[in-house]
Amino acid sequence: MAPSDSDIRGDLLNDLNSLTENSGRLLTSTQVALLFGVCDRTIRVWAEKKRIPAIHNPSGHWKFSASEIMKTYKAGIQEAQPLSK
């Protein structure tokens, strides 16, 4: 039996909570979507609107700093405003 989304999310949260501030680990939009409980497309829209910190790489994929995503997650994305530059 495959693990449920909530099991995978719990494992991801445990993994991310153990990271150091400057771990350099990057997450995919799928991982960030699982963390926030939304679809991949929502994460890409949030990144485009600068609601979450993101890196748009040359191949067109979005990547997300694990430490920055955890800061955003802990602050509560539902209340977040666009990030200032």
Summary of the structure (lengths in Angstrom):
residues: 85
radius of gyration: 12.6
end to end distance: 44.9
largest distance: 44.9
contacts: 204
relative contact order: 0.18
helix: 51%
strand: 11%
